[in-house]
Amino acid sequence: MELLGSYLYLWLVASLSLTHGEGPVEVIKCCQEGFILNQSYDCVKSSVNFLEAATNSKSGVRTQPENLQISGYKKPVCNIKLEHHEINRRNVLTASGGALSYKYKDEFKKVDVCFDILEELNGDQNFVFLNCDPCTEKACVNLCCPHGHAYKDDLKAEVIHRCDPDLDPWIEKR
């Protein structure tokens, strides 16, 4: 039993060191260096430096350029359509190089997403990730609120928004 405990401890330490490593997060960039995405998700020539733009985006999420490393260039291959999510407090880059979106329950693996700068029609540039829309291959239910939140149906109460993570104690909060 003591030997099993030792193996379990070593496995836990190894897992934590892999998930909380000190090295940069390796991401797959959608377009080759010197190119960014336009609204149609085509790669267009640009002088924007990906690492600098990604770390200085207006998303409110801040990191240093040395914390990101490009490990390749490839857009996800989809049967029907791609979609994008701006990196912010609700859509995040994971330590494994994948992504989480408030819109979906499951994490997108590194091989299922790419990251880049998306130029809006007004000239704004946002740090985004592209993924295949998972709802084109299986049935999805569009919720009023993000995962982990419940809709507050109390018209008498003054609320800024009607989605509340505190309504259901069994919902896991992220």
C-alpha positions as CSV (number, residue, x, y, z in Angstrom):
1,M,0.0,0.0,0.0
2,E,2.9,2.4,0.8
3,L,4.4,1.7,-2.6
4,L,1.1,2.6,-4.3
5,G,1.0,5.8,-2.3
6,S,4.5,6.7,-3.5
7,Y,3.6,6.1,-7.1
8,L,0.5,8.2,-6.7
9,Y,2.5,11.0,-5.2
10,L,5.1,10.8,-8.0
11,W,2.3,10.8,-10.6
12,L,0.7,13.9,-9.0
13,V,4.0,15.8,-8.8
14,A,4.8,14.9,-12.5
15,S,1.3,16.0,-13.6
16,L,1.5,19.3,-11.7
17,S,5.0,20.1,-13.1
18,L,3.7,19.4,-16.7
19,T,0.6,21.6,-16.2
20,H,2.3,24.4,-14.4
21,G,5.6,24.6,-16.3
22,E,7.7,27.7,-16.5
23,G,8.3,27.5,-20.2
24,P,6.3,29.4,-22.9
25,V,2.9,28.2,-24.1
26,E,3.3,26.8,-27.6
27,V,0.5,27.9,-30.0
28,I,-0.3,27.2,-33.6
29,K,-0.6,30.4,-35.6
30,C,-3.3,30.5,-38.3
31,C,-1.3,32.4,-40.9
32,Q,2.4,32.4,-41.8
33,E,4.6,35.1,-40.2
34,G,3.9,38.5,-41.9
35,F,0.2,37.7,-42.4
36,I,-2.9,38.1,-40.3
37,L,-6.6,37.2,-40.7
38,N,-9.3,39.3,-42.4
39,Q,-13.0,39.0,-41.7
40,S,-13.3,36.0,-44.2
41,Y,-10.5,34.2,-42.3
42,D,-8.2,34.6,-45.3
43,C,-4.5,35.4,-44.6
44,V,-3.6,38.9,-45.7
45,K,-0.1,40.5,-45.7
46,S,0.5,42.7,-42.6
47,S,3.4,44.3,-40.8
48,V,1.8,43.4,-37.4
49,N,4.1,41.4,-35.1
50,F,1.9,38.5,-33.9
51,L,3.7,38.1,-30.5
52,E,3.6,41.8,-29.7
53,A,0.0,42.3,-30.9
54,A,-1.2,39.2,-29.0
55,T,0.4,40.4,-25.7
56,N,-0.8,44.0,-26.1
57,S,-4.4,43.3,-27.2
58,K,-7.2,45.3,-25.8
59,S,-8.7,42.2,-24.2
60,G,-7.6,43.0,-20.7
61,V,-5.5,39.8,-20.6
62,R,-1.8,40.6,-20.3
63,T,1.2,38.4,-20.8
64,Q,4.8,38.9,-22.0
65,P,5.9,38.0,-25.6
66,E,8.3,35.5,-24.2
67,N,5.4,33.5,-22.7
68,L,4.1,32.6,-26.1
69,Q,5.9,30.5,-28.7
70,I,4.7,29.7,-32.3
71,S,5.0,26.0,-32.9
72,G,3.5,25.9,-36.4
73,Y,1.1,27.4,-38.9
74,K,-2.2,25.8,-39.8
75,K,-5.9,26.6,-39.7
76,P,-8.3,23.9,-38.5
77,V,-9.8,21.9,-41.4
78,C,-13.6,22.1,-41.2
79,N,-16.4,20.4,-43.1
80,I,-18.7,23.3,-42.8
81,K,-17.5,26.5,-41.1
82,L,-14.9,28.1,-39.0
83,E,-15.7,30.5,-36.1
84,H,-13.6,32.9,-34.1
85,H,-13.5,33.9,-30.4
86,E,-11.6,37.0,-29.1
87,I,-9.2,36.1,-26.3
88,N,-10.4,37.8,-23.2
89,R,-11.5,36.9,-19.7
90,R,-14.2,34.6,-21.0
91,N,-12.3,33.0,-23.9
92,V,-8.9,31.9,-22.8
93,L,-5.7,30.3,-24.1
94,T,-4.8,27.2,-22.1
95,A,-1.4,26.2,-20.8
96,S,-1.5,23.3,-23.3
97,G,-1.9,25.6,-26.3
98,G,-5.6,24.9,-26.6
99,A,-8.5,27.2,-25.8
100,L,-11.6,27.5,-23.6
101,S,-14.7,29.5,-24.7
102,Y,-17.6,30.5,-22.5
103,K,-19.8,29.5,-25.4
104,Y,-18.9,25.8,-25.1
105,K,-18.5,23.4,-22.2
106,D,-15.5,21.4,-23.5
107,E,-12.0,22.6,-24.0
108,F,-10.6,22.9,-27.6
109,K,-7.4,20.9,-27.9
110,K,-4.2,22.5,-29.4
111,V,-4.7,20.6,-32.7
112,D,-8.3,21.9,-33.0
113,V,-7.5,25.7,-32.9
114,C,-5.2,28.3,-34.2
115,F,-4.4,31.7,-32.9
116,D,-3.8,35.0,-34.8
117,I,-4.7,38.6,-35.1
118,L,-8.0,39.3,-36.8
119,E,-8.4,42.7,-38.5
120,E,-11.9,44.1,-38.2
121,L,-13.6,46.2,-40.9
122,N,-13.0,49.3,-38.8
123,G,-9.2,48.6,-38.6
124,D,-9.2,47.3,-35.0
125,Q,-7.0,44.2,-34.5
126,N,-8.0,41.5,-32.0
127,F,-6.2,38.5,-30.7
128,V,-8.4,35.5,-31.6
129,F,-8.6,31.8,-31.9
130,L,-10.3,29.9,-34.8
131,N,-12.0,26.6,-34.4
132,C,-14.5,24.5,-36.3
133,D,-18.0,25.1,-35.2
134,P,-18.8,22.0,-33.1
135,C,-22.5,22.5,-33.6
136,T,-22.3,21.7,-37.3
137,E,-21.6,18.0,-36.6
138,K,-23.8,17.5,-33.5
139,A,-26.9,19.1,-32.0
140,C,-26.3,22.0,-29.7
141,V,-28.6,24.0,-27.5
142,N,-28.1,27.8,-27.5
143,L,-28.3,28.9,-23.9
144,C,-29.3,32.3,-22.7
145,C,-26.3,32.3,-20.3
146,P,-22.8,30.9,-20.5
147,H,-22.0,27.5,-19.1
148,G,-22.0,27.5,-15.3
149,H,-24.6,30.4,-15.0
150,A,-28.4,30.3,-14.6
151,Y,-31.0,32.6,-15.9
152,K,-32.6,34.8,-13.2
153,D,-36.3,35.1,-13.8
154,D,-37.1,37.7,-11.2
155,L,-38.5,40.8,-12.9
156,K,-38.9,42.6,-9.5
157,A,-35.2,42.5,-8.7
158,E,-33.0,45.1,-10.3
159,V,-30.2,43.3,-12.0
160,I,-27.5,44.4,-14.3
161,H,-27.7,41.1,-16.1
162,R,-29.9,38.0,-15.7
163,C,-27.2,35.4,-15.8
164,D,-26.0,34.5,-12.3
165,P,-23.5,31.8,-11.3
166,D,-24.8,31.8,-7.7
167,L,-28.3,30.5,-8.4
168,D,-27.5,26.8,-8.6
169,P,-25.1,25.5,-5.9
170,W,-24.4,22.3,-8.0
171,I,-23.0,24.2,-11.0
172,E,-19.2,24.2,-11.1
173,K,-17.9,27.7,-11.1
174,R,-14.9,28.5,-13.2
